[in-house]
Amino acid sequence: MTTTARVAERPPVDHIPFDVDHIRGDFPILERTVGDRPLVYLDSANTSQKPRAVVEAIEDHYLSHNANVARAMHLLGAEATQAFEAGRTAVAEFIGAPSRNEVIFTKNASEALNLAAYTLTAGLRPGDEIVISVMEHHSNIVPWQLAAQRTGATLRWFDVTEEGRLDLEAAAASGLINSRTRIVSVTWVSNVLGTVNPVPEIASLAHAVGATLVVDASQAVPQMPVDVTALGADLVAFTGHKMVGPTGIGVLWGRLELLESLPPFLGGGEMIEVVKMTGSTFAPPPYRFEAGTPPIAQAVGLGAAVGYLTEIGMAAVAAHEQEITGYALQGLKTVPGLRILGPTEAVDRGGAISFTLPDVHPHDVSQLLDSLGIAVRGGHHCARPLHERFGVQSSTRASFYLYTTRAEIDALVDGLHYTQKFFSR
């Protein structure tokens, strides 16, 4: 594989004007109906829909360039390797990474976070502390629990305020981050509350005591411009399928000097330098962490997704997300008794809104809405501790993206009014 380190300078992109109706034309699935009703897809925090450009890039790869990367000494192998590595370069440019070798491909964000938890904690011992938060996705809780059990380290966590913000004051008062803290791992944007956490501030707190900061950016990278160097994090995890890319591929970005110091996560082909029966040496990053045949077509598709989002412009995506989320928050407030979990204003907020309806289980809400063609999610959204913190078993979540319209929000609000009437009979 090619090992060119730096990300090449590229010319400015001429962004297309943001026209949600034009954008929706790039997503054929949005033309579907559910029964005799138009599909209203409000589950993008779970997985986003895919534009033609991404589907066609994957199709072209399989039909015209399919081969394994690095191993095959023939034309197709060279083309596949070039396309795979072009995907890495595109991702590096998209997130502002100084080096393309800082971009590690995994199969999803969960694997990226497990990679971080396994490698960063290799030297931990009893008395060391790991800090997370109660608002984390299970994928940013369980790996650290396992690491604490394996090493004897102590797991501690931020609480949240009633408004759904990290309780930084309580954390400071309790000395949550202290001289024993070795790792801090938090979400950038909550998949339940929509809360945008102050990552640069948390980075300063972590680095002041010599701790490493890991960020779950699964809900952030799809929604806003990202510059990992300005963020202050040491490792950043995200996934392709939430950012109009394919399933089966995630990313772990890390500062190169940190990655070079970490041990391998999985053993196998391509992550090695030399293998002997008496022991092995390992390749430099990113290949040290990419054992076996990687997600080749998925990387091609992710590169196409990055190109698509770049053409639109992430500032425009973020502006639309904030506008449509604000419109939704106002509409939801007209539903009697509806309780929004987390911030109730669109400022400094992501595009996922979780809520409860009095005396109606979220599963019933989501099923009735589905009968109206409206796709939302009901459950604890892989964040059970957070729901327990707010005293609810589960919630309904509506989440929006660059293709969401005001008419779809109106359909959601009307559907919730209908749901209340249906279950009050």
FENWO-V55984 format. One record per run of one state. SS is the DSSP state (hx for helix, st for strand, lp for the rest). FROM is the first residue (numbers start at 1). TO is the last residue. Records with the same first field share a line. If there is no record, write none. Layout:
SS->FROM-TO, FROM-TO
//
This chain:
lp->1-5, 7-19, 25-27, 32-32, 35-36, 39-39, 42-42, 44-51, 66-74, 96-98, 107-108, 121-128, 134-137, 141-141, 152-153, 159-159, 161-165, 167-167, 175-180, 188-188, 190-194, 197-198, 209-211, 217-227, 232-234, 240-249, 255-255, 262-271, 277-278, 283-286, 290-295, 313-313, 333-338, 342-348, 350-351, 358-359, 361-361, 372-373, 376-376, 380-383, 390-394, 400-405, 424-425
st->6-6, 33-34, 37-38, 40-41, 43-43, 99-99, 103-106, 129-133, 154-158, 160-160, 166-166, 181-187, 189-189, 195-196, 212-216, 235-239, 250-254, 272-276, 279-282, 339-341, 349-349, 352-357, 360-360, 374-375, 377-379, 395-399
hx->20-24, 28-31, 52-65, 75-95, 100-102, 109-120, 138-140, 142-151, 168-174, 199-208, 228-231, 256-261, 287-289, 296-312, 314-332, 362-371, 384-389, 406-423
//
